[in-house]
Amino acid sequence: MFGLFKSNPTAKLRKKMQQVQEKSMQAQRRGDIRSHSMLSAEADELWKEIQRLEADEKK
């Protein structure tokens, strides 16, 4: 019951990752491959951080 109002740290990261992926897709559609690559790398780093946090929660 008290966990209801507890913030989920991975939820914020997932939302940010989704936004970065959206920007990456738009850059690719515009033909801006350099920006697409940089944004894809940022999304990958966010995904690794999410996985690390979820693994720590399971312990």
DSSP file (Angstrom, degrees, kcal/mol; ACC not computed):
  #  RESIDUE AA STRUCTURE BP1 BP2  ACC     N-H-->O    O-->H-N    N-H-->O    O-->H-N    TCO  KAPPA ALPHA  PHI   PSI    X-CA   Y-CA   Z-CA
    1    1 A M    >         0   0    0      0, 0.0     3,-1.1     0, 0.0     4,-0.3   0.000 360.0 360.0 360.0 -41.5    0.0    0.0    0.0
    2    2 A F  G >   +     0   0    0      1,-0.2     3,-0.7     2,-0.2     4,-0.2   0.695 360.0  67.5 -77.3 -16.8    2.8    2.4    0.9
    3    3 A G  G >  S+     0   0    0      1,-0.2     3,-0.7     2,-0.2    -1,-0.2   0.560  78.8  85.4 -74.6  -7.9    4.6    1.5   -2.3
    4    4 A L  G <  S+     0   0    0     -3,-1.1    -1,-0.2     1,-0.2    -2,-0.2   0.870  95.9  36.6 -61.6 -38.7    1.8    3.1   -4.3
    5    5 A F  G <  S+     0   0    0     -3,-0.7     2,-0.3    -4,-0.3    -1,-0.2   0.377  90.0 114.7 -98.2   3.6    3.4    6.6   -4.0
    6    6 A K    <   -     0   0    0     -3,-0.7     2,-0.1    -4,-0.2    -3,-0.0  -0.586  69.7-120.4 -75.8 131.6    7.0    5.4   -4.3
    7    7 A S        -     0   0    0     -2,-0.3     3,-0.1     1,-0.1    -1,-0.1  -0.442  14.3-135.1 -75.4 146.8    8.6    6.7   -7.5
    8    8 A N    >>  -     0   0    0      1,-0.1     4,-1.0    -2,-0.1     3,-0.7  -0.894   9.7-160.0-102.2 111.8    9.9    4.2  -10.0
    9    9 A P  H 3> S+     0   0    0      0, 0.0     4,-1.2     0, 0.0    -1,-0.1   0.810  90.0  54.6 -65.3 -28.4   13.4    5.3  -11.2
   10   10 A T  H 3> S+     0   0    0      1,-0.2     4,-2.8     2,-0.2     5,-0.2   0.777  96.9  65.5 -76.2 -24.1   13.3    3.2  -14.3
   11   11 A A  H <> S+     0   0    0     -3,-0.7     4,-2.1     2,-0.2    -1,-0.2   0.919 102.8  46.9 -64.0 -42.1   10.0    4.7  -15.5
   12   12 A K  H  X S+     0   0    0     -4,-1.0     4,-2.3     2,-0.2    -1,-0.2   0.908 113.6  48.5 -65.0 -41.5   11.6    8.1  -15.9
   13   13 A L  H  X S+     0   0    0     -4,-1.2     4,-2.8     1,-0.2    -2,-0.2   0.895 109.9  51.8 -66.4 -39.3   14.5    6.6  -17.8
   14   14 A R  H  X S+     0   0    0     -4,-2.8     4,-2.3     2,-0.2    -1,-0.2   0.903 110.3  49.0 -62.9 -40.6   12.2    4.6  -20.0
   15   15 A K  H  X S+     0   0    0     -4,-2.1     4,-2.0     2,-0.2    -2,-0.2   0.926 113.0  46.7 -64.5 -44.1   10.2    7.7  -20.9
   16   16 A K  H  X S+     0   0    0     -4,-2.3     4,-2.4     1,-0.2    -2,-0.2   0.904 111.4  51.8 -64.4 -40.9   13.4    9.6  -21.7
   17   17 A M  H  X S+     0   0    0     -4,-2.8     4,-2.6     1,-0.2    -1,-0.2   0.904 108.4  51.6 -62.2 -40.9   14.7    6.7  -23.8
   18   18 A Q  H  X S+     0   0    0     -4,-2.3     4,-2.0     1,-0.2    -1,-0.2   0.901 110.1  48.9 -62.7 -40.5   11.4    6.6  -25.7
   19   19 A Q  H  X S+     0   0    0     -4,-2.0     4,-2.2     2,-0.2    -2,-0.2   0.902 111.7  48.8 -65.5 -41.0   11.8   10.4  -26.4
   20   20 A V  H  X S+     0   0    0     -4,-2.4     4,-2.4     1,-0.2    -2,-0.2   0.900 110.4  51.1 -66.2 -40.5   15.4   10.0  -27.6
   21   21 A Q  H  X S+     0   0    0     -4,-2.6     4,-2.4     2,-0.2    -1,-0.2   0.889 108.9  51.6 -63.4 -38.6   14.4    7.1  -29.9
   22   22 A E  H  X S+     0   0    0     -4,-2.0     4,-2.2     2,-0.2    -2,-0.2   0.926 110.7  47.4 -63.4 -44.6   11.7    9.2  -31.4
   23   23 A K  H  X S+     0   0    0     -4,-2.2     4,-2.3     1,-0.2    -2,-0.2   0.887 111.2  52.7 -62.2 -39.0   14.2   12.0  -32.1
   24   24 A S  H  X S+     0   0    0     -4,-2.4     4,-2.2     2,-0.2    -2,-0.2   0.912 108.7  49.1 -62.9 -43.7   16.6    9.5  -33.6
   25   25 A M  H  X S+     0   0    0     -4,-2.4     4,-2.2     1,-0.2    -1,-0.2   0.910 111.1  49.7 -63.5 -42.0   13.9    8.1  -35.9
   26   26 A Q  H  X S+     0   0    0     -4,-2.2     4,-1.7     1,-0.2    -1,-0.2   0.891 109.7  51.5 -64.8 -38.7   13.0   11.7  -37.0
   27   27 A A  H  X>S+     0   0    0     -4,-2.3     5,-2.4     1,-0.2     4,-0.8   0.903 109.5  50.5 -63.5 -40.6   16.7   12.5  -37.7
   28   28 A Q  H ><5S+     0   0    0     -4,-2.2     3,-0.8     1,-0.2    -2,-0.2   0.907 108.6  51.4 -64.2 -41.3   17.0    9.3  -39.8
   29   29 A R  H 3<5S+     0   0    0     -4,-2.2    -1,-0.2     1,-0.3    -2,-0.2   0.841 108.5  51.7 -65.1 -32.6   13.9   10.2  -41.8
   30   30 A R  H 3<5S-     0   0    0     -4,-1.7    -1,-0.3    -5,-0.2    -2,-0.2   0.638 118.8-113.4 -76.8 -13.6   15.4   13.7  -42.5
   31   31 A G  T <<5S+     0   0    0     -3,-0.8     2,-1.5    -4,-0.8    -3,-0.2   0.570  72.9 138.1  91.5  10.4   18.6   12.0  -43.7
   32   32 A D     >< +     0   0    0     -5,-2.4     4,-2.1     1,-0.2    -1,-0.2  -0.648  20.5 168.9 -89.6  80.8   20.7   13.3  -40.8
   33   33 A I  H  >  +     0   0    0     -2,-1.5     4,-2.5     1,-0.2    -1,-0.2   0.831  70.0  58.0 -67.7 -34.3   22.6   10.1  -40.2
   34   34 A R  H  > S+     0   0    0      2,-0.2     4,-2.2     1,-0.2    -1,-0.2   0.945 110.2  42.7 -62.2 -47.9   25.1   11.7  -37.8
   35   35 A S  H  > S+     0   0    0      1,-0.2     4,-2.8     2,-0.2     5,-0.3   0.899 112.5  54.8 -64.5 -40.0   22.4   12.9  -35.4
   36   36 A H  H  X S+     0   0    0     -4,-2.1     4,-2.3     1,-0.2    -2,-0.2   0.918 109.0  47.7 -58.6 -44.3   20.7    9.6  -35.7
   37   37 A S  H  X S+     0   0    0     -4,-2.5     4,-2.1     2,-0.2    -1,-0.2   0.911 112.9  47.6 -64.4 -43.5   23.9    7.8  -34.7
   38   38 A M  H  X S+     0   0    0     -4,-2.2     4,-1.9     1,-0.2    -2,-0.2   0.907 114.3  46.2 -66.2 -41.5   24.5   10.0  -31.7
   39   39 A L  H  X S+     0   0    0     -4,-2.8     4,-2.3     2,-0.2    -1,-0.2   0.862 110.7  53.1 -69.9 -35.0   20.9    9.7  -30.5
   40   40 A S  H  X S+     0   0    0     -4,-2.3     4,-2.2    -5,-0.3    -2,-0.2   0.902 108.8  50.1 -65.0 -40.3   20.9    5.9  -31.0
   41   41 A A  H  X S+     0   0    0     -4,-2.1     4,-2.0     2,-0.2    -2,-0.2   0.895 110.0  50.5 -64.4 -39.5   24.0    5.7  -28.9
   42   42 A E  H  X S+     0   0    0     -4,-1.9     4,-2.1     1,-0.2    -2,-0.2   0.906 109.7  50.3 -64.8 -40.9   22.4    7.8  -26.2
   43   43 A A  H  X S+     0   0    0     -4,-2.3     4,-2.2     1,-0.2    -2,-0.2   0.882 108.5  53.0 -64.2 -38.3   19.3    5.5  -26.2
   44   44 A D  H  X S+     0   0    0     -4,-2.2     4,-2.2     2,-0.2    -1,-0.2   0.901 108.4  50.0 -62.9 -41.2   21.6    2.5  -25.9
   45   45 A E  H  X S+     0   0    0     -4,-2.0     4,-2.0     1,-0.2    -2,-0.2   0.899 110.2  50.1 -64.3 -40.8   23.3    4.0  -22.8
   46   46 A L  H  X S+     0   0    0     -4,-2.1     4,-2.3     1,-0.2    -1,-0.2   0.899 109.4  51.9 -63.1 -40.0   19.9    4.7  -21.3
   47   47 A W  H  X S+     0   0    0     -4,-2.2     4,-2.5     2,-0.2    -2,-0.2   0.905 108.4  50.5 -63.9 -41.8   18.8    1.1  -22.0
   48   48 A K  H  X S+     0   0    0     -4,-2.2     4,-2.2     1,-0.2    -1,-0.2   0.896 110.4  50.3 -62.4 -39.5   22.0   -0.2  -20.3
   49   49 A E  H  X S+     0   0    0     -4,-2.0     4,-2.4     2,-0.2    -2,-0.2   0.896 109.8  50.5 -65.5 -40.6   21.2    2.0  -17.2
   50   50 A I  H  X S+     0   0    0     -4,-2.3     4,-2.6     2,-0.2     5,-0.2   0.934 110.8  48.7 -61.8 -46.5   17.6    0.7  -17.1
   51   51 A Q  H  X S+     0   0    0     -4,-2.5     4,-2.1     1,-0.2    -2,-0.2   0.895 111.1  50.6 -60.9 -39.9   18.8   -2.9  -17.2
   52   52 A R  H  X S+     0   0    0     -4,-2.2     4,-2.0     2,-0.2    -1,-0.2   0.925 111.7  47.3 -65.4 -44.2   21.4   -2.2  -14.4
   53   53 A L  H  X S+     0   0    0     -4,-2.4     4,-1.9     1,-0.2    -2,-0.2   0.897 112.2  49.4 -64.2 -40.8   18.7   -0.6  -12.2
   54   54 A E  H  X S+     0   0    0     -4,-2.6     4,-1.4     1,-0.2    -1,-0.2   0.867 110.0  51.3 -67.7 -35.0   16.3   -3.4  -12.8
   55   55 A A  H  X S+     0   0    0     -4,-2.1     4,-0.7    -5,-0.2    -1,-0.2   0.882 109.5  50.4 -67.8 -37.6   19.0   -6.0  -12.0
   56   56 A D  H  < S+     0   0    0     -4,-2.0     3,-0.4     1,-0.2    -2,-0.2   0.853 107.2  54.6 -67.9 -34.5   19.8   -4.2   -8.7
   57   57 A E  H  < S+     0   0    0     -4,-1.9    -1,-0.2     1,-0.2    -2,-0.2   0.838 104.1  55.1 -67.5 -32.5   16.1   -4.1   -7.8
   58   58 A K  H  <        0   0    0     -4,-1.4    -1,-0.2     1,-0.2    -2,-0.2   0.705 360.0 360.0 -74.6 -19.8   15.9   -7.9   -8.2
   59   59 A K     <        0   0    0     -4,-0.7    -1,-0.2    -3,-0.4    -2,-0.1   0.501 360.0 360.0 -73.1 360.0   18.7   -8.5   -5.7
